[in-house]
Amino acid sequence: MLENRPARKKPYSTLTFFSYLLGMPQIILCHIGSLLVLQTGLSWGSVGWIVFLYLIRMLATTGIYHRLLTHKSYQAPAIVLWLGCIVGASAGQMGPSWWKAHHVNHHQYVDQAQDPHSPYTPAKGMKGFLWSQIGWLLSPRFFPDRLPADVERDVVLRVIDRLHFLPLFALGGLSYYIGGLEYLGAFFLSTTLLFHGVQTVNSLSHLFGKRPFVTDDHSRNNGFVALITLGEGWHNLHHAFQASSRQGITLRQGKVVYLPDPTFWFIQLLQGLGLASRLRVPTERELLASAAAPIPPTSTLEVPSTR
């Protein structure tokens, strides 16, 4: 259990710690702020604002924070990375160092006790789901044990990380400027929906779905999660081939099948504009070699104790 973990001095400054500490109130504020829409109602314009903010910030999270910053599944100019991380921070996803630190930790200890947001530990069942969906973000696990050296070496990324709250507050202010309380409520609601959409990758995509590829964890391809996260729900493929810029891939009857992956389409758009290169995608031979034996789509396997 978390309360039994030995206290450790964080390898970052007190100012960084307090910067990260603002993340928890952000989450709570956005949830409470979403209730504004019950008072103001929603016009078609504010609904469009919700959808626009959801999609553009989800792409920044999936295409920039995840596939570019963390896994380096393609290459892009620094300006693309910097601007994408600013948009990612405006989603309430914290800064690039914080985000990558937790995701690297997840892959290193996936579905084990050190995994920051596994639905199998420290609890299972409904408690495990709630833990992976939101509980870990309201606990001491919120603070990463260490920060990624490559991100910390980039001065711009480090500034974005420490001032992660400014893009979020600025977008909230812009929303209010555009349409008053109605658009501010729409901003809060969009941010809350996006927050939970991203977290379903941690929760539902480790609980429900198919496992076409061999991995030593509970990662699954989940179509619903892929829909609301623009392709991130093809999570079993991602754990089998972490560096792949395309996650929408599965196997059916011994054949490779490509699935809808809007984040990959976004990366291809960047490539067409000359803003992305060297996209990493496994060959069909590699995919077939990693095929898993058929198992029930909602297996109740025990959490692996070793890697």
WOCOR-V946245 format. One record per residue. N is the residue number from 1. PSI is psi as a letter, one per 20 degrees, with the letter a starting at -180 (999 if undefined). OMEGA is omega as a letter, one per 40 degrees, with the letter a starting at -180 (999 if undefined). Layout:
# WOCOR-V946245
n->[N | N]
psi->[PSI | PSI]
omega->[OMEGA | OMEGA]
This chain:
# WOCOR-V946245
n->[1 | 2 | 3 | 4 | 5 | 6 | 7 | 8 | 9 | 10 | 11 | 12 | 13 | 14 | 15 | 16 | 17 | 18 | 19 | 20 | 21 | 22 | 23 | 24 | 25 | 26 | 27 | 28 | 29 | 30 | 31 | 32 | 33 | 34 | 35 | 36 | 37 | 38 | 39 | 40 | 41 | 42 | 43 | 44 | 45 | 46 | 47 | 48 | 49 | 50 | 51 | 52 | 53 | 54 | 55 | 56 | 57 | 58 | 59 | 60 | 61 | 62 | 63 | 64 | 65 | 66 | 67 | 68 | 69 | 70 | 71 | 72 | 73 | 74 | 75 | 76 | 77 | 78 | 79 | 80 | 81 | 82 | 83 | 84 | 85 | 86 | 87 | 88 | 89 | 90 | 91 | 92 | 93 | 94 | 95 | 96 | 97 | 98 | 99 | 100 | 101 | 102 | 103 | 104 | 105 | 106 | 107 | 108 | 109 | 110 | 111 | 112 | 113 | 114 | 115 | 116 | 117 | 118 | 119 | 120 | 121 | 122 | 123 | 124 | 125 | 126 | 127 | 128 | 129 | 130 | 131 | 132 | 133 | 134 | 135 | 136 | 137 | 138 | 139 | 140 | 141 | 142 | 143 | 144 | 145 | 146 | 147 | 148 | 149 | 150 | 151 | 152 | 153 | 154 | 155 | 156 | 157 | 158 | 159 | 160 | 161 | 162 | 163 | 164 | 165 | 166 | 167 | 168 | 169 | 170 | 171 | 172 | 173 | 174 | 175 | 176 | 177 | 178 | 179 | 180 | 181 | 182 | 183 | 184 | 185 | 186 | 187 | 188 | 189 | 190 | 191 | 192 | 193 | 194 | 195 | 196 | 197 | 198 | 199 | 200 | 201 | 202 | 203 | 204 | 205 | 206 | 207 | 208 | 209 | 210 | 211 | 212 | 213 | 214 | 215 | 216 | 217 | 218 | 219 | 220 | 221 | 222 | 223 | 224 | 225 | 226 | 227 | 228 | 229 | 230 | 231 | 232 | 233 | 234 | 235 | 236 | 237 | 238 | 239 | 240 | 241 | 242 | 243 | 244 | 245 | 246 | 247 | 248 | 249 | 250 | 251 | 252 | 253 | 254 | 255 | 256 | 257 | 258 | 259 | 260 | 261 | 262 | 263 | 264 | 265 | 266 | 267 | 268 | 269 | 270 | 271 | 272 | 273 | 274 | 275 | 276 | 277 | 278 | 279 | 280 | 281 | 282 | 283 | 284 | 285 | 286 | 287 | 288 | 289 | 290 | 291 | 292 | 293 | 294 | 295 | 296 | 297 | 298 | 299 | 300 | 301 | 302 | 303 | 304 | 305 | 306 | 307]
psi->[q | h | i | i | p | q | p | q | p | p | l | r | r | h | g | g | g | h | g | h | h | i | h | g | h | g | g | g | g | h | g | g | h | h | i | h | h | h | g | h | r | p | r | h | g | h | g | h | g | g | g | g | h | g | g | h | h | g | h | h | g | g | h | f | g | f | h | f | g | g | i | l | i | r | q | q | q | h | h | g | g | g | g | h | h | g | h | g | h | i | j | j | j | a | r | h | g | g | g | h | g | h | h | g | h | g | h | h | k | p | k | r | h | i | p | h | l | p | j | i | p | j | r | a | b | h | h | g | g | h | g | h | h | h | g | h | i | k | r | h | i | h | o | q | h | q | q | p | h | h | g | h | h | o | g | g | h | h | g | g | g | h | k | h | h | g | h | g | h | g | h | g | g | g | g | h | h | g | k | b | h | g | h | g | h | h | g | g | g | g | h | g | g | g | g | h | g | g | h | h | h | h | f | h | j | j | h | p | a | q | m | i | q | p | r | l | a | j | q | q | o | o | h | g | h | h | g | i | j | k | i | i | i | m | h | g | g | g | h | h | m | h | j | p | i | o | i | m | q | a | p | p | l | j | q | p | p | p | r | p | n | h | h | h | h | g | h | h | g | g | g | h | j | k | j | q | r | l | p | p | p | q | r | h | g | h | g | h | h | j | p | q | q | p | r | q | i | l | q | l | q | q | p | p | i | r | 999]
omega->[a | a | i | i | i | i | i | i | a | a | i | a | i | i | i | i | a | i | i | a | i | a | a | i | i | a | a | a | a | i | i | a | i | a | i | a | i | i | a | a | a | i | i | i | a | i | i | i | i | a | a | a | i | a | a | a | i | i | i | i | a | a | a | a | a | a | i | a | a | a | i | a | i | i | a | i | a | a | i | i | a | a | i | i | i | i | i | i | i | i | a | a | a | a | a | i | i | a | a | a | a | a | i | i | i | a | a | a | a | i | i | a | a | i | a | a | i | i | i | a | e | i | i | i | a | i | i | i | a | i | a | a | a | a | a | a | i | a | i | i | i | a | a | i | i | a | a | a | a | i | a | i | a | a | a | i | i | i | i | a | a | i | a | a | a | i | i | a | i | i | i | i | i | i | i | i | a | a | i | a | a | a | i | i | i | i | i | a | i | a | i | i | i | i | a | i | i | a | i | i | i | a | a | a | i | a | a | i | a | a | a | a | a | i | a | a | a | a | a | i | a | a | i | i | i | i | a | i | i | i | a | a | i | a | i | i | a | i | i | a | a | a | a | i | i | a | a | a | i | i | i | i | i | a | i | i | a | a | i | a | a | i | i | i | i | i | i | i | i | i | i | i | a | a | i | a | i | i | a | i | i | i | i | i | i | i | a | i | a | a | i | i | a | i | i | a | i | a | i | i | i | i | i | a | i | i | 999]
